Amino acid sequence: MNVLGISAFYHDAAVALIADGRLYAGAEERYTRIKHDPSFPRFAIDDCLRRAGLASDELDAVVFYEEPHTKFTRVLASVLAGYPRTRSTFVRSMKDWMRSKLWLRNELSRHLHIPPARVEFCPHHLSHAYQAFIGSPFDEAAVLTVDSVGEWASTGLFHARNGATLEIRPLQDIPYPHSLGLLYSAFTAFLGFKPNDGESSVMALASFGQPRYVEEIGRVLRLQTDGSYEIDQSYLDPFGEAPYSAKFRALFGAPRNFKVKLPFDTLAADAAAVEPDQQRYADIAASIQRALEEALLHLAHRLHRMTGLKNLCFAGGVALNCVANSVLLQRSPFSSLYVPPDPGDGGAA
């Protein structure tokens, strides 16, 4: 059985090939030298097929990591909800979707020289759930998936069991636009870093600050008594020049100019002089990091109540936050935690 998994067209395009029980994998950025390359991963596919000694028409199935038609409904509904302010976004996104994304089954069939019937789609958060569980050492586990957004879900809670058959059962999801990943990315942009890339810099900057803005972030991110969360969308602006609104700026002050270098350095013998605004940015980073950790703990407690299990698997782009992962391991009700080597979209292949 030869099965090819593909993630592409958002960021971190990658493939994973199972050929006669062996795994071959590759990230497209490693071949093109374009960081987070989102394009169709033709070089990674060619290399995996070459290493496996296969031709593409020998593939029994090709599985894409999300359902494009379902995602299209979310993109269309979201853009139309903001019309006419989102007019330019509407035109740009519709051209992109009409050109290729809506016809992905035929596109993959044409690229790989296989019948369209061999192309399948897996819901995005279910892809993350399999990614989280299937490489773990557990026979049974609770699974948490958190990212920016899939088709409609931004967070998923699952119960996974590997017995006579592999079963991953959805328990609950939290829908877009209530997204921890998008919220953290908004702070990433506010702090002068590039979303979908600079979140690791926010996590690092947090270590130089104190969570003095937790109360302010609590106005934006509200934890619910049932273990879920809500995000006040009036603070965000997903279709604006920046992903945060004027109300957000009024709450947290002026955003950082990315051209101005921050003075923090763990390797310096003497601490550099830190201006008040620079410290404010570090404190805001520490605050959103703390808020993210508390939200994940909140979800973990809910998932533990739902499953009663001791093992937790965690994937999705937010699972790249290794500091939050350590907090989950130390403070959640789960005694064991497994995070796959690439928990983001690249690993979803």
C-alpha positions in Angstrom: 0.0 0.0 0.0 1.5 3.3 -1.1 -0.1 6.5 0.4 1.0 10.0 -0.1 0.0 12.8 2.4 0.2 16.4 1.3 0.0 19.8 3.1 0.3 22.9 0.9 -1.1 26.3 -0.1 -1.1 28.0 3.3 2.4 27.7 4.7 5.0 24.9 5.4 4.1 22.7 2.4 5.3 19.2 3.0 4.7 15.5 2.1 4.8 12.2 3.8 4.9 8.9 1.8 4.1 5.5 3.3 5.4 2.9 0.9 5.2 -0.7 1.9 5.3 0.3 5.6 8.2 2.7 5.3 8.0 6.4 5.8 9.6 9.0 3.5 9.0 12.7 4.2 10.2 16.1 3.1 9.4 19.8 3.6 9.3 21.9 0.4 11.3 24.7 2.0 14.3 22.4 2.3 14.4 22.1 -1.5 13.5 25.6 -2.6 15.3 27.4 0.3 12.1 29.6 0.6 11.3 29.7 4.3 7.7 28.4 5.0 7.3 27.7 1.3 3.5 27.2 0.8 3.6 26.1 -2.8 2.7 22.7 -4.3 5.5 20.5 -2.9 6.6 19.0 -6.2 10.3 18.8 -5.2 9.5 17.0 -2.0 7.1 14.7 -3.8 9.7 13.8 -6.4 12.4 13.2 -3.8 10.2 10.9 -1.7 9.1 8.9 -4.7 12.7 8.6 -5.8 13.8 7.3 -2.4 11.0 4.9 -2.3 11.6 3.7 -5.9 8.1 4.5 -7.0 6.4 6.2 -9.9 3.5 8.5 -9.0 1.0 6.3 -10.8 1.9 3.6 -8.4 0.3 5.6 -5.5 -2.8 3.9 -4.2 -4.1 7.1 -2.5 -3.2 10.7 -2.1 -4.6 12.5 1.0 -4.7 16.3 1.4 -4.6 17.7 4.9 -7.9 19.7 4.7 -11.2 19.8 2.9 -10.9 22.6 0.4 -14.6 23.0 -0.3 -15.5 23.4 3.4 -12.6 25.8 3.8 -13.9 27.8 0.8 -17.3 28.3 2.6 -15.5 29.8 5.6 -13.3 32.1 3.5 -16.3 33.3 1.5 -18.5 33.8 4.5 -15.8 35.7 6.4 -14.9 38.0 3.5 -18.5 38.8 2.6 -19.3 39.6 6.3 -16.8 42.5 6.1 -17.9 43.8 2.6 -17.5 46.4 1.2 -14.4 47.1 3.3 -13.0 43.7 2.3 -13.7 44.2 -1.4 -10.0 44.0 -2.4 -9.5 40.9 -0.2 -12.6 39.3 -1.8 -11.3 39.8 -5.4 -7.8 38.6 -4.5 -9.0 35.5 -2.6 -11.6 34.5 -5.2 -9.1 34.7 -8.0 -6.9 32.3 -6.0 -9.6 29.9 -5.2 -11.2 29.9 -8.7 -7.8 29.4 -10.3 -6.9 26.1 -8.6 -7.9 25.6 -4.9 -11.5 24.6 -5.6 -10.4 22.1 -8.2 -7.7 20.5 -6.0 -8.8 16.9 -6.7 -8.3 17.4 -10.4 -5.1 19.4 -9.9 -3.5 16.7 -7.8 -4.7 14.1 -10.3 -3.1 16.0 -13.1 0.2 16.6 -11.2 0.6 13.0 -10.1 -0.9 11.2 -13.1 -3.4 9.3 -11.0 -7.2 8.9 -11.4 -9.2 11.6 -9.4 -10.8 8.8 -7.4 -7.5 8.1 -5.6 -7.4 11.6 -4.2 -9.0 12.0 -0.7 -9.3 14.9 1.8 -9.0 14.8 5.6 -10.5 17.5 7.8 -7.7 19.8 9.0 -8.0 19.3 12.7 -8.5 15.5 12.3 -5.2 15.6 10.4 -3.6 17.3 13.4 -5.3 14.7 15.7 -3.8 11.8 13.8 -0.5 13.5 13.6 -0.6 14.0 17.4 -1.6 10.4 18.3 -0.2 8.0 15.7 3.4 8.5 16.5 2.9 8.6 20.3 3.7 5.6 22.6 0.1 5.5 23.9 -2.6 3.0 23.1 -5.2 5.5 24.3 -5.0 9.2 24.8 -6.9 12.5 24.9 -5.9 14.7 21.9 -5.9 18.5 21.8 -5.3 20.4 18.5 -4.9 24.2 18.5 -3.9 26.4 15.6 -5.0 29.5 13.7 -7.9 27.9 11.8 -8.6 24.8 9.7 -11.9 24.7 7.7 -14.0 26.2 10.5 -12.4 24.9 13.7 -9.5 26.6 15.5 -9.4 24.1 18.4 -10.3 20.4 18.6 -10.8 18.0 21.4 -10.6 14.2 20.7 -10.5 10.8 22.2 -8.0 8.4 20.5 -7.7 4.7 20.9 -5.5 2.2 19.0 -7.0 -1.3 19.6 -8.3 -3.7 17.0 -8.7 -0.6 14.8 -7.4 3.0 15.1 -10.2 5.3 16.3 -10.1 9.0 16.8 -13.4 10.4 18.0 -14.1 14.1 17.9 -15.5 15.4 21.2 -15.8 19.2 20.7 -14.4 22.0 18.6 -14.2 25.7 19.0 -15.0 27.5 15.7 -13.4 30.4 13.9 -13.0 33.3 14.6 -12.3 32.3 18.2 -8.7 31.3 17.6 -5.8 31.2 20.1 -3.4 30.9 17.1 -4.8 34.0 15.4 -4.8 36.0 18.7 -1.1 35.1 19.3 -0.3 36.1 15.7 -2.0 39.4 16.2 0.3 40.1 19.2 3.2 38.9 17.0 2.4 41.6 14.5 1.9 44.2 17.2 5.3 43.4 18.7 7.0 43.9 15.3 7.4 40.4 14.2 6.0 38.5 11.1 2.9 36.4 11.8 3.2 32.7 11.0 7.0 33.0 11.5 7.8 35.4 14.5 5.7 33.7 17.1 8.8 32.0 18.4 10.3 35.5 18.9 7.3 36.6 21.0 7.8 33.5 23.1 11.5 34.4 23.6 10.7 38.1 24.3 8.3 37.0 27.0 11.2 35.8 29.1 12.5 39.4 29.5 9.1 40.7 30.7 6.6 40.4 33.5 2.9 39.6 32.8 1.7 43.1 33.7 -1.0 43.2 31.0 -2.8 40.0 31.9 -5.9 42.0 33.0 -6.0 43.8 29.7 -5.7 40.6 27.7 -8.5 39.2 29.8 -10.8 41.8 28.1 -9.8 40.2 24.7 -9.6 36.5 25.7 -12.3 35.3 28.0 -12.1 31.9 29.6 -15.5 30.2 30.0 -16.7 28.2 33.0 -17.1 25.1 30.8 -13.4 25.0 29.9 -13.7 26.8 26.5 -12.9 30.4 25.6 -14.1 33.3 23.6 -12.2 36.1 21.9 -13.7 39.6 21.6 -13.4 40.2 17.9 -13.7 44.0 18.2 -10.0 44.0 19.2 -9.0 42.2 16.0 -9.0 43.2 12.3 -8.2 40.2 10.1 -8.7 42.1 6.9 -6.9 45.3 7.8 -3.4 46.4 7.2 -2.6 45.1 10.7 -4.5 42.2 12.3 -5.5 44.3 15.3 -7.9 47.2 15.6 -7.7 50.7 16.9 -9.4 49.4 20.1 -6.5 47.0 20.5 -4.0 49.9 20.1 -5.9 52.0 22.6 -5.6 49.1 25.1 -1.9 48.2 24.6 -0.4 51.4 23.2 1.6 52.0 20.1 2.9 48.9 18.2 6.6 48.3 17.9 8.4 49.5 14.8 10.1 46.3 13.5 13.1 48.3 12.3 14.0 49.3 15.9 16.2 46.6 17.4 15.3 45.4 20.9 18.1 45.6 23.5 17.5 42.2 25.2 20.4 39.8 25.1 20.9 36.7 27.3 24.5 36.4 26.3 25.6 39.9 27.1 27.9 40.3 30.1 26.1 43.5 31.2 22.4 44.2 30.8 21.7 46.9 28.2 19.7 50.0 29.1 16.1 49.3 28.4 13.7 52.1 27.5 10.2 52.1 29.0 8.5 51.3 25.6 10.9 48.4 25.0 10.1 47.0 28.4 6.4 47.5 27.7 6.8 45.2 24.6 8.5 42.5 26.7 5.8 42.8 29.3 3.0 42.5 26.7 4.8 39.4 25.3 5.0 37.9 28.8 1.3 38.6 29.2 0.1 37.0 26.0 2.4 34.0 26.7 0.8 33.7 30.2 -2.7 34.0 28.8 -2.0 31.4 26.2 -0.7 29.0 28.8 -3.8 29.5 31.0 -6.1 29.0 28.1 -4.4 25.7 27.2 -4.6 24.6 30.8 -8.3 25.5 30.8 -8.8 23.3 27.7 -6.7 20.5 29.1 -8.8 20.4 32.3 -12.0 20.2 30.2 -10.5 17.4 28.0 -9.5 15.5 31.1 -13.0 15.7 32.5 -14.4 14.5 29.3 -12.0 11.5 28.9 -10.6 10.7 32.4 -7.4 9.6 30.7 -3.8 10.2 31.9 -2.2 10.7 28.5 -2.4 13.8 26.4 -1.3 14.3 22.7 -1.0 17.9 21.4 -0.6 19.2 17.9 -1.4 22.2 15.7 0.7 25.3 15.2 0.2 26.4 18.8 1.9 23.2 19.9 5.2 24.7 18.6 5.2 26.9 21.7 7.5 24.7 23.8 7.2 26.9 26.9 3.4 26.4 26.9 4.0 22.7 26.3 6.1 22.5 29.5 3.4 24.2 31.4 0.9 21.6 30.2 3.1 18.8 31.3 3.8 20.4 34.7 0.4 21.8 35.6 -2.3 20.0 33.7 -4.1 16.9 35.1 -2.4 14.7 32.5 0.7 12.8 33.7 2.1 12.2 30.2 2.4 14.5 27.2 3.3 13.7 23.6 4.0 16.4 21.0 5.1 15.2 17.5 8.4 16.5 16.1 6.6 18.9 13.7 3.2 19.6 15.3 2.3 22.4 12.7 1.0 22.2 9.2 4.1 20.7 7.8 3.8 17.6 10.0 0.1 17.3 9.2 1.1 15.7 5.9 
